Amino acid sequence: MVHAAAGGIGTAASQLATSVYGARRVIGTAGERRKKQYARQWGTSVVFRSRDTSYAEQVLCVTGGAG
């Protein structure tokens, strides 16, 4: 789970997760639609809106309850 996935550290974390650690899916958050698109371009495969806490339930759905 990468918070602020469109920021400098967030994009680096997403890239490291996939290229170095072999993550098949990186889940992240971003506040705006354009930032969500940007995060996807840099390796975050699933991006939720960070402006409210509903992403917690969405992460559970995406991961089959594993979190």
SVG drawing of the C-alpha trace seen along z (x, -y; Angstrom):
<svg xmlns="http://www.w3.org/2000/svg" viewBox="-16 -16 31 29">
<polyline fill="none" stroke="black" stroke-width="0.4" points="0.0,0.0 1.5,-3.2 0.0,-6.4 0.5,-9.5 1.4,-7.2 1.7,-10.1 4.4,-11.9 8.1,-11.4 8.5,-8.9 5.2,-7.1 6.2,-6.6 9.7,-5.4 8.0,-3.0 5.7,-1.6 8.6,-1.1 10.7,0.6 7.8,2.9 7.4,4.2 10.9,4.2 13.0,5.1 10.6,7.0 8.5,8.6 5.1,7.4 2.4,8.4 0.0,5.6 0.7,2.4 -2.2,0.7 -2.0,-3.1 -3.9,-6.2 -4.0,-9.6 -6.2,-12.6 -7.2,-13.8 -8.1,-12.1 -5.1,-13.3 -2.8,-12.1 -4.5,-8.7 -3.7,-8.5 -0.1,-9.6 0.3,-6.9 -0.9,-4.2 1.7,-5.4 4.4,-4.8 3.5,-1.3 0.6,-1.5 -1.9,0.9 -4.9,0.1 -5.3,-3.5 -8.0,-4.6 -9.1,-8.1 -7.3,-9.3 -9.6,-12.1 -11.8,-9.9 -11.4,-6.6 -13.5,-4.5 -10.4,-3.1 -9.9,-0.9 -13.0,1.2 -12.0,1.1 -8.6,2.5 -10.2,5.4 -12.4,6.1 -9.5,6.0 -7.3,8.3 -10.0,10.8 -10.0,9.6 -6.2,9.9 -5.7,6.2"/>
</svg>
